[in-house]
Amino acid sequence: MVLGKIRSLVLAFGLILASSAVFAKDIDISGLRFGQDGNVTRFVLDVSEQAKPGIFLLADPYRVVIDLPEANWHASDKVTAVGAVEGFRHGLFSPGIYRIVLDLNRPATVKKSFHLSPRGGYGHRLVVDLEASSRSHFMAAVRESKKSRPVFAAKETPDVVSPRRRVSGKRVIVIDPGHGGPDPGNLGVIGVHEKVIVLKIARAVRQELEASGRYDVRMTRDRDIFWPVRERFRIARRHGADLFISIHADSISKPNVSGASVYNLSETASDKEAARLAARENKSDVIAGVNLDTADDEVSSILIELAQRETMNFSAQFASILVSELERDVPMLKRGHRFANLGVLKAPDVPSVLLEAGYLTNKQNARFLNSADGQRRIARAVRRAIDRYFEQMVALGR
């Protein structure tokens, strides 16, 4: 079979990580603030104890990334950035690593970072001073920061190997709630981030599928944590998934636009909106502070080529069924089935779709997605579609 050959080929490309590790320990982050003195911008983080950070720089856009051991965030997100810092994001980047990303409005390098012990009514503090620089100086600092980048030992790992078909005969379904951690996704008109809403929808889908008793359901994340785009479909492959569904919620400058849509992988976008969505979703790793220089583009190109065969046909088949079931209970775009070059759909041997459940920039649609009733309607439609899809697979002898 084609898929068997593909699986053997792709498994030959292993991801080997060789680095020294700092064992993670939880800390509490209770506050943060910014200050400016001339061309120096100071970032102060209130922490429960001393913790040595891993700090590195990323370019295009300019960013400073601060990695800490897994942390509990109790600080306000409404702090105004000043100086070279335009804004900040944070979240659990991976088990054992809590990431803070400072988005810069101009090049600035780390002048110094240090720890302050409790004194004068303040507890432990981590201080990072950023100094304005030229682009050439910043790019040199980016290269230099790669050499000394520490890695925190993860407390757990998503590496779980499961057979494609279990003894029970249950099909393996992997649900991928998009974004997470330092990548919040879209923030809609109701003030709830995409990463929160899609996790609720994914849990509703899991509950619906498990209640049927026919499926072994796994999720790429069941908490507010980030996984890089490639890692998401790798998780599906390690679980031996029969089907992979990535769930997202869209946004657009036109508040009257609403409705769900389903995407399949294609190097050519079906329309301008599909191209726009692919460009935004594929930037998820950049938003979370992933160093794209380490991405395995040579493997990715192979995956794209292989995925255009049998797997893509099955993906399109399921997408068509899913659109028809969603149309029964869920607001839909007029053209519900679309195609785009989405990185998360590039598993070579797992039929995959991306479900854009609706638009967070439309108030009525956003409220529907954030409601228990809306989440149940989506979940039931997904379950019906999966039932129909595998009925067809059985008829084909698969």
C-alpha distance (Angstrom), angle and dihedral (degrees) to the residues before:
residue distance angle dihedral
M1 . . .
V2 3.79 . .
L3 3.80 93.7 .
G4 3.79 92.2 52.5
K5 3.80 91.3 54.5
I6 3.78 91.1 46.7
R7 3.80 91.8 50.3
S8 3.80 91.7 52.2
L9 3.79 92.5 48.1
V10 3.78 96.7 48.1
L11 3.80 94.8 44.7
A12 3.79 86.4 61.8
F13 3.79 88.6 69.9
G14 3.82 103.2 76.7
L15 3.76 125.9 -177.4
I16 3.84 106.9 -127.0
L17 3.76 117.5 -166.9
A18 3.79 116.4 -170.8
S19 3.78 114.2 175.2
S20 3.77 142.0 119.5
A21 3.78 113.6 -96.2
V22 3.77 135.2 -144.8
F23 3.78 108.9 -148.6
A24 3.77 111.2 -118.7
K25 3.76 125.2 -120.0
D26 3.79 126.6 -179.4
I27 3.79 118.2 -106.3
D28 3.80 132.8 179.8
I29 3.81 121.6 -122.5
S30 3.79 109.4 -157.6
G31 3.80 104.2 168.8
L32 3.78 149.1 -4.9
R33 3.79 138.3 -163.4
F34 3.77 142.1 176.8
G35 3.78 131.2 -138.1
Q36 3.78 136.9 177.3
D37 3.80 132.5 -147.1
G38 3.78 112.7 174.9
N39 3.78 109.0 -57.9
V40 3.82 92.9 -13.2
T41 3.81 121.7 94.6
R42 3.81 115.9 -162.9
F43 3.80 123.7 -152.3
V44 3.81 116.7 -166.8
L45 3.78 124.7 -170.1
D46 3.82 122.2 -168.3
V47 3.82 108.1 -140.6
S48 3.79 134.9 177.2
E49 3.80 94.0 -124.7
Q50 3.76 142.0 -3.5
A51 3.78 113.0 -67.9
K52 3.78 126.4 175.0
P53 3.81 108.0 -131.5
G54 3.75 129.8 -147.3
I55 3.81 106.5 -131.5
F56 3.78 126.0 -173.8
L57 3.79 139.5 155.1
L58 3.80 131.5 -122.3
A59 3.79 128.0 -167.8
D60 3.81 137.1 -144.9
P61 2.94 93.0 58.1
Y62 3.80 103.3 28.1
R63 3.80 110.6 -117.7
V64 3.79 140.7 164.7
V65 3.80 113.1 -150.3
I66 3.80 121.0 -158.2
D67 3.81 117.1 -169.0
L68 3.79 120.4 -165.3
P69 3.80 134.0 173.6
E70 3.80 112.1 -83.5
A71 3.79 106.0 -60.4
N72 3.79 142.6 -169.3
W73 3.81 109.4 -128.2
H74 3.82 114.6 -143.2
A75 3.80 97.9 152.4
S76 3.80 125.8 109.4
D77 3.80 119.0 -97.0
K78 3.80 91.3 -153.9
V79 3.80 96.6 77.8
T80 3.82 112.7 128.3
A81 3.79 115.9 -126.5
V82 3.80 120.0 -137.5
G83 3.79 139.3 -170.4
A84 3.79 115.6 11.7
V85 3.81 92.5 -7.6
E86 3.79 115.9 90.6
G87 3.79 97.3 179.3
F88 3.79 144.8 -36.1
R89 3.79 140.6 -126.8
H90 3.77 131.3 -168.6
G91 3.77 143.6 178.8
L92 3.79 146.9 122.4
F93 3.80 103.7 -51.7
S94 3.80 95.5 -175.0
P95 3.81 134.8 -26.5
G96 3.81 106.0 -57.4
I97 3.82 96.3 12.0
Y98 3.81 124.6 91.0
R99 3.80 111.4 -170.3
I100 3.81 131.6 -155.7
V101 3.80 116.7 -170.9
L102 3.80 119.5 -162.3
D103 3.81 111.1 -158.7
L104 3.80 109.9 -148.2
N105 3.79 127.5 -149.8
R106 3.81 91.1 -154.8
P107 3.81 138.5 6.5
A108 3.81 113.7 -64.8
T109 3.78 129.5 159.4
V110 3.79 131.7 -154.6
K111 3.80 107.5 -90.1
K112 3.79 92.2 -178.0
S113 3.80 142.6 -31.5
F114 3.78 125.8 -155.1
H115 3.80 146.2 156.9
L116 3.81 126.0 -109.3
S117 3.80 118.9 -155.9
P118 3.84 121.2 -136.3
R119 3.78 111.2 -69.2
G120 3.80 141.2 142.8
G121 3.78 96.3 12.7
Y122 3.83 93.6 -45.7
G123 3.79 125.8 108.7
H124 3.78 127.3 -149.0
R125 3.80 113.2 -31.9
L126 3.77 135.2 -167.4
V127 3.82 111.7 -151.1
V128 3.80 125.5 -164.9
D129 3.82 119.6 -176.6
L130 3.80 117.4 -159.8
E131 3.79 121.0 -161.9
A132 3.81 123.8 -158.0
S133 3.79 112.0 -110.2
S134 3.79 143.7 168.8
R135 3.81 121.2 -91.5
S136 3.80 91.6 -109.5
H137 3.81 91.2 52.7
F138 3.80 90.3 46.9
M139 3.82 92.7 50.8
A140 3.80 90.2 50.1
A141 3.81 89.0 51.4
V142 3.81 89.7 50.5
R143 3.79 90.4 56.4
E144 3.80 92.3 45.1
S145 3.81 94.1 49.1
K146 3.80 90.9 58.6
K147 3.80 91.3 65.7
S148 3.78 96.9 59.6
R149 3.79 100.8 33.0
P150 3.84 107.7 137.8
V151 3.80 123.6 -146.2
F152 3.79 123.0 -143.3
A153 3.78 116.0 -140.3
A154 3.77 110.1 -111.1
K155 3.79 118.6 -122.2
E156 3.77 91.9 -143.2
T157 3.76 139.3 5.3
P158 3.79 133.4 -136.1
D159 3.81 90.7 -142.5
V160 3.80 102.5 122.1
V161 3.76 120.1 155.0
S162 3.79 116.1 -153.7
P163 3.81 130.3 170.7
R164 3.80 115.3 -105.5
R165 3.79 90.2 -119.3
R166 3.80 120.7 27.2
V167 3.80 124.4 -142.9
S168 3.83 86.7 -106.0
G169 3.80 89.0 60.3
K170 3.79 92.8 -123.7
R171 3.77 117.8 151.1
V172 3.80 115.4 -123.1
I173 3.81 114.0 -123.6
V174 3.82 120.2 -173.0
I175 3.81 116.8 -160.5
D176 3.80 117.3 -161.3
P177 3.83 116.9 -161.0
G178 3.81 102.5 -157.3
H179 3.80 126.8 -119.9
G180 3.83 120.3 -2.8
G181 3.79 138.8 162.6
P182 3.83 112.3 27.5
D183 3.82 89.6 -1.7
P184 3.83 105.2 74.1
G185 3.80 97.0 174.2
N186 3.80 118.7 -148.9
L187 3.79 122.9 -7.2
G188 3.78 107.8 -147.8
V189 3.77 135.5 -161.6
I190 3.81 93.8 -83.7
G191 3.81 92.0 58.4
V192 3.81 98.3 -115.8
H193 3.80 119.5 123.2
E194 3.78 121.3 -121.0
K195 3.81 92.2 -120.8
V196 3.81 90.0 61.8
I197 3.80 96.6 46.8
V198 3.80 97.0 45.5
L199 3.81 91.0 50.2
K200 3.81 88.7 55.8
I201 3.80 90.8 49.6
A202 3.81 91.7 47.5
R203 3.79 91.6 51.8
A204 3.80 90.1 50.4
V205 3.81 89.9 51.3
R206 3.79 91.0 49.4
Q207 3.80 91.5 49.8
E208 3.81 91.6 49.8
L209 3.80 93.7 48.5
E210 3.80 95.1 44.8
A211 3.79 90.7 49.2
S212 3.79 89.1 59.5
G213 3.80 90.2 60.8
R214 3.81 90.9 -141.4
Y215 3.79 102.1 97.4
D216 3.77 142.5 58.9
V217 3.82 101.4 -141.2
R218 3.80 124.1 -160.6
M219 3.80 130.2 176.4
T220 3.79 129.0 -149.9
R221 3.79 87.7 -140.1
D222 3.80 134.8 8.0
R223 3.80 96.3 179.7
D224 3.80 138.9 36.7
I225 3.80 98.4 -66.3
F226 3.80 134.0 127.0
W227 3.78 128.1 -125.1
P228 3.82 122.6 -177.9
V229 3.80 115.2 -111.7
R230 3.81 95.0 -106.3
E231 3.79 92.2 46.8
R232 3.80 90.6 58.3
F233 3.79 95.2 62.9
R234 3.79 90.4 38.4
I235 3.81 88.3 59.0
A236 3.81 88.0 53.6
R237 3.80 90.6 51.1
R238 3.81 92.8 48.2
H239 3.80 89.0 53.5
G240 3.80 89.7 51.1
A241 3.80 90.0 -121.0
D242 3.79 121.1 -161.2
L243 3.81 89.9 -164.3
F244 3.81 135.3 15.6
I245 3.82 122.7 -159.0
S246 3.81 120.3 -175.3
I247 3.81 113.1 -163.4
H248 3.81 123.6 -152.2
A249 3.82 140.9 154.8
D250 3.79 121.0 -134.0
S251 3.80 135.1 -139.1
I252 3.79 133.4 -160.8
S253 3.79 139.0 173.9
K254 3.83 90.7 -112.4
P255 3.83 107.7 79.4
N256 3.82 93.3 -164.7
V257 3.83 92.5 65.8
S258 3.82 114.5 99.0
G259 3.78 140.7 152.8
A260 3.79 142.5 84.2
S261 3.79 128.5 -84.9
V262 3.80 136.8 -175.9
Y263 3.81 123.9 -136.3
N264 3.78 133.5 -155.1
L265 3.78 127.2 -167.1
S266 3.78 117.0 -91.3
E267 3.80 131.6 150.5
T268 3.80 86.9 -137.5
A269 3.80 118.1 59.3
S270 3.80 116.2 -128.4
D271 3.82 91.3 -134.5
K272 3.81 143.4 -14.6
E273 3.80 93.3 -83.8
A274 3.80 90.9 53.3
A275 3.81 90.1 50.9
R276 3.81 90.5 48.7
L277 3.79 91.9 51.0
A278 3.81 93.3 47.7
A279 3.80 91.4 50.6
R280 3.81 91.2 52.2
E281 3.81 98.5 42.3
N282 3.81 92.2 46.2
K283 3.83 88.8 56.6
S284 3.80 90.7 64.6
D285 3.80 92.0 102.1
V286 3.81 91.2 51.5
I287 3.80 90.9 51.9
A288 3.80 91.6 52.0
G289 3.79 93.1 49.5
V290 3.80 99.4 -105.6
N291 3.79 116.0 165.7
L292 3.80 100.8 -125.6
D293 3.81 91.3 -168.7
T294 3.81 87.5 81.4
A295 3.82 94.7 51.8
D296 3.78 114.1 121.2
D297 3.79 97.6 -123.4
E298 3.79 93.2 163.8
V299 3.80 90.1 58.9
S300 3.79 90.5 43.1
S301 3.79 92.0 57.1
I302 3.79 89.7 53.1
L303 3.77 91.1 49.4
I304 3.78 92.2 52.3
E305 3.79 91.6 52.2
L306 3.79 94.0 46.8
A307 3.78 94.4 42.8
Q308 3.78 90.5 60.1
R309 3.77 90.5 72.9
E310 3.80 130.1 62.6
T311 3.80 97.2 -21.2
M312 3.80 93.3 56.4
N313 3.78 91.3 53.2
F314 3.80 91.4 53.8
S315 3.82 90.3 45.2
A316 3.79 91.4 53.9
Q317 3.78 90.6 46.8
F318 3.81 92.1 54.2
A319 3.81 92.5 43.5
S320 3.80 91.2 55.4
I321 3.80 90.9 50.8
L322 3.81 91.9 46.4
V323 3.80 92.5 52.0
S324 3.81 91.3 52.2
E325 3.81 92.1 50.6
L326 3.80 94.4 45.3
E327 3.80 90.1 52.4
R328 3.80 89.1 65.3
D329 3.83 96.4 62.4
V330 3.80 111.3 3.2
P331 3.84 132.3 69.8
M332 3.82 106.9 -105.5
L333 3.78 139.1 -168.2
K334 3.80 114.5 -112.0
R335 3.80 89.8 -111.7
G336 3.78 99.9 42.4
H337 3.82 99.2 169.2
R338 3.79 114.0 66.9
F339 3.80 140.6 163.1
A340 3.81 131.0 -138.3
N341 3.79 141.8 153.3
L342 3.81 96.2 -99.8
G343 3.79 115.9 170.6
V344 3.80 94.5 -149.2
L345 3.83 90.9 63.1
K346 3.82 96.6 57.2
A347 3.80 99.9 101.7
P348 3.81 102.2 131.6
D349 3.80 98.1 -146.8
V350 3.83 105.5 27.5
P351 3.82 119.3 81.4
S352 3.82 103.3 -125.1
V353 3.79 139.4 -174.5
L354 3.78 135.3 177.4
L355 3.80 115.4 -137.5
E356 3.80 115.1 -154.6
A357 3.79 95.7 -163.3
G358 3.81 94.9 -163.3
Y359 3.80 144.8 -63.4
L360 3.80 123.0 -57.1
T361 3.81 88.9 -165.0
N362 3.81 90.6 67.7
K363 3.80 109.6 75.7
Q364 3.81 96.7 -148.4
N365 3.80 93.0 44.5
A366 3.82 92.2 46.4
R367 3.79 91.7 51.3
F368 3.80 89.8 49.9
L369 3.81 91.6 52.6
N370 3.80 92.3 47.4
S371 3.81 94.0 48.4
A372 3.80 125.9 92.8
D373 3.81 89.6 -129.2
G374 3.79 92.8 52.5
Q375 3.79 91.9 47.7
R376 3.83 91.0 50.1
R377 3.81 91.6 50.2
I378 3.79 91.5 51.7
A379 3.80 91.6 45.9
R380 3.81 93.2 51.0
A381 3.78 91.5 49.3
V382 3.81 90.8 50.6
R383 3.81 91.5 49.3
R384 3.82 92.6 49.7
A385 3.80 90.5 48.9
I386 3.80 92.4 49.8
D387 3.81 90.7 49.0
R388 3.81 91.3 52.5
Y389 3.79 93.4 44.5
F390 3.78 95.0 53.9
E391 3.79 91.5 43.7
Q392 3.81 85.5 60.5
M393 3.80 91.6 45.5
V394 3.82 90.6 53.5
A395 3.79 89.7 50.0
L396 3.81 87.5 54.3
G397 3.79 90.5 50.5
R398 3.78 95.5 -108.6
